[in-house]
Amino acid sequence: MQLQQLAYFLAVAQEGSFTRAAERVNVAQPSLSQQIKALEMDLGAQLVHRARGQVGLTAAGETLLPVARRMLADAETARREIRELAALGRGRVRLGATPSLCTGLLPAVLAGYRSAHPGVDLVIHESGSRDLEKALLEGSLDLALVIDASLGDDPELATVPLLTEELVVISRLGEPGPTGRRKRLTVAELEGVPLVMFRPGYDLRETTVAACRAAGFEPTFAIEGGEMDAVLEFVQAGLGVAVVPSTVVRGRFTVTAISTPGLHRTVLLARRRGLEPPRAAQVFIEDLTASLAHVPGALTR
């Protein structure tokens, strides 16, 4: 099995056509077809259904597809690391992060890293923790910043807790919080208060709803279904209040803390187990770790 054959196979799977796949990898179509047939002979199974004008994967092809993605990603990582051994004058960091972290924690960290290493390309993939887990396993990300602690249960992933963020209640700037001028409230005091709520599957939604139910009531939604940026805009428009990490506030809202024990969430750094990130990503981890001590509103690990 050759990496070139896997690259041709991946192109066919993604394009759904031998002609378009050959154009994509810049090779003559007969040569590409011969390499796919050689790969099938080596594996002892048909990988592709061939029909006039239409190409699809067999069950064996579907099985090979994620493996091929990982092998090609690992090969690219090896090439990149060897090129970067001499110096960090170039490179690439493929970083995944949840929307709330892209809004709060990451901008300042990325700005500092970019200033120190202008030759390194930064590629950010914003998505939920589960989607980022999948991207890591497929090899399309080097690192991911996630919230879902259950990702640590996957034997193929290594996770390290980075910091714990305090969750606070925000209201439109200039207006009193849910308890008037008081700077703190209990979760029970959110009963009946219109909440701007995140979309289903969002960790902040699950945390908020679970806390309300533990306090003996169902939360009241003013509006729901937003990502972080939308939720912040809705609060600024006066539609309701929201429970968010303190790191996204940045002086734009009236903030009410939640009384002890409060609500918190842990940010984890995730990567594939047994695969060292490229040099540029390792330096990013070092810079990120060093910067966490200076994050406003963050609690210690």
N, C-alpha and C positions, 0 to 999 in steps of 0.2 A: 504494500500500500504506500503510495507516494503522496506527498503534500500537494503536488501539482494536480494529481488526480482528484484529491479531495476538494481543491479549489474549483476545478471544473464541475464536479458534482454539485457543490454548493451553488454555483452560478446557474446550473440547470434547474435546481430546486427553486431558486428565487425568481428566475425569469419565466419558468414554465415553458421554455422553448429552447431547442438546441441552437437555432439560428441566433436568437438574441443573446444566449449565453456565450456563444462563440465571439460575437461582437464585443461583449462586455470584457472578456478576458483576452481579446485581441489575438485570436488563433483561428485557423481555418476550421470550418464546421466538421469536415471528415476527421481531422485530427482529434478534435474534442470528442466526437462520437467513439472513436477507437479507444481513447483513454478511459471513457466511461465503461465500455465493454471489457477492457482489461481489468478495471477495478472490480467489475461484477464477477469476472472469472476468478480473480484472486480471492474474493470473499465467498464465492460459491453460491451467490444468490442474485436474482434480478433486482435491481434498485429502482429502475424507471420503467413505467408503462409508456410504450411508444405507439402513438396513434397519429394519423395524419392531422397536422395542425394543432395537436394537443399533447402535452407531456404531463405526466403525474408521477408521484412517488408510490412505489409498492410499500408494503408493510416493512420490508427490510430497509428500504430507502428512508422511511420515516424514523426507523430506529437509528440509522447511521447519521441522520442530519444533525442532531445536537452534539454527537460525538465529534463529527467533522468540524463543527463550529469551534468547539473547545480546542481541538488539536491545532487548528489554524491560528486561533488566538494565542495559544501557548507558543507556537513557532514564531509569531510576530513579536511576542514579548521577549523571546530569547534574542532575536535579531536586534531589537531596540536596546536591550540591556548591554549587549556587547558594544554597540555603537556609542553608548553613553558612559562606558567605563572610564574613559580618559577624563572627561569633565562634564559638568552639567550645563554646557553651553546650548544644548538642545535636548529635545525629548518631548514627551506627551504624558499628561495625567488625565485619565478618563475617570471622572468622579461622579458618582450618583449621590443624590441627596433628596430628602423629602421637601415638599414645597415650603413648609414652615422654616426649615433650616436654611433654604435658599433666601428666604426673606429676612431672617434674623441673624444667624451665626456666621454664615459663609461670606457675605460680601467683603467685610473688612479683612478676613483671613486670605481670601483670594487676591485682594488688592496688594497686600503685603508680599505674598508669594510672587505675584506677577512683577512687582517692582524689583525684587531680588533676583528673579530668574526670567528675564524678558524673552529668552530664546525658547522657553518651554511652552508648548501649546496646551491650553486648558480646555477640556471638553466636559461640559456639565450636562448630566442627564437628570432631570427633575421628575420624580415619580413617587409612588407610595412604597413603603418598605418591602412589600411582597414582590412588586415588580422589580425593584432593585435587586432583591435576592436572585430572581430568575436571570437578570442581566449579568450578575456576577458569575453564576454557574455556567452561563453560556460563553463567558470569556469576553463580553463586550464592555466590561468595566474593570478597572484596576482596583478601585476602592469604592465603598459606599458608606454614607452616614445615615443611619437608620434609627428608628425609635422602637420597633417591635422586638422586645427582648426574647421572644420565642424563636427568633432566627438563630440564636445560639444553640438550638437543639439540632440543627442540621449538621450532620457529620462532615459535610463538604465545605462548611463555612467556619471561619474563625472570627469571633467578635470580641472586641475589647471595649468596656465602658469608658467613655471619655469625660462626661460631665453630667450633672443633674441640673435641669432647668426648673426654676420655680414657675408655677402657673398662677396667673393673676386674672382679675376681672377688669376689663377695660370698658369705658364709656366714652361718649363724645367729649372731646376736650372742651373745658369751660363749663360743663354740666356736672352736677353732683353724681356720685356713684349710686348703686342700688340702695345703700344705707345712708344717703345724704352725705354729710361732710366727714363721716367716720372713715378712717383709713383702712379698716379691716372689717371683714364679714365672715360669717360661717356659711358653709354650703347650704344649710337649711334656709338661710335668708335669701337664697335665689329662688325659692318656691314662688311661682306666679310672676317672676320677672321675665320679660320677653328676651329670649336669647337668640343671637345670630349664630346659627349652628352650621358646622362643617358638613360636607357630604358624607353619606354612609361609607364606612371603611376607613375613615380618617381617624388616626389615633386620638386626636384631641376630642373628637365627637364621642368616641367610646369611653374615654376617661371622664368626660363631663357627665354623660348620661349615667354611667355607673356610680359616680359620686352622688348625684341627685337621688338615685334610687336607694343607695345606701342610707341616705338621710331621710328616706321615707316618702318621697314624692316623685312624680313624673315631671320632667322639665317642660317649660312652655316655650315653643319655638315662635319667634317673630318671623323668621325666614330661615331656610336651610338649603344645603346643597352646594355651598361655596368652597373654593380653595382658599388658601391663606390671604392672598391679595384681595380677593373679593370680600371676604369676611371683614377685613380691616376697613375697606371702603364703606361697607354697609354700616359698620359701627360709627364711622365718621359722619355718615349721613343721618345718624340718629334713629336707625331702625331698631336698635336694641343694644344689649351688652354682649360680650363674648369672653370666654375663658381661653387665654392664649399664653404662650411662654413669655416671660418678662423680657427676653432678649429681642422681641420684635417691636416693643413699645416705642422706644427712642423718643420720648417726650411728646408724642403725638396724641396722647389720650389721657383722660382721667383714669388713674390706676387705683384699684382697691385690692389690697392683699387678702389672702384667704387665711383665716386663723389657724393656728397650730392644731393638727399636724400639717395642714395645708395640702395642696396638690402639687405633684412634681412629675417629671418624666426624665428618663435616662437616655442620653444620646450615645449610640454605640458606633464604633468603627468596624466595618465588616469587610472581609476579603476572602478569597478562596483559600482553603487550608492546603498547606504543602506547596503553594506557589508564591515565591517571593515577588512582591510588586517591583516594577521597573525602578531604576534609580531615582528618576524624577518624582515618582509617587512616594518613595521612601523619604525623600527630603520634604515633600509636602506633609507627610505624617509628623515629622519632627517639628516643622513650623507650626502646624495646627496644634500640637500638644503644648508647645511653648506659649502659644497665644491664649490658651483657655484660661489661664490665671488672670487675664486682663479683660475677660468678657463681663460687661456690666450686667448685674442681675443674676448671674449664674451662681449656683451653689457649688461647693467643693464636691469632688467625687465621693 
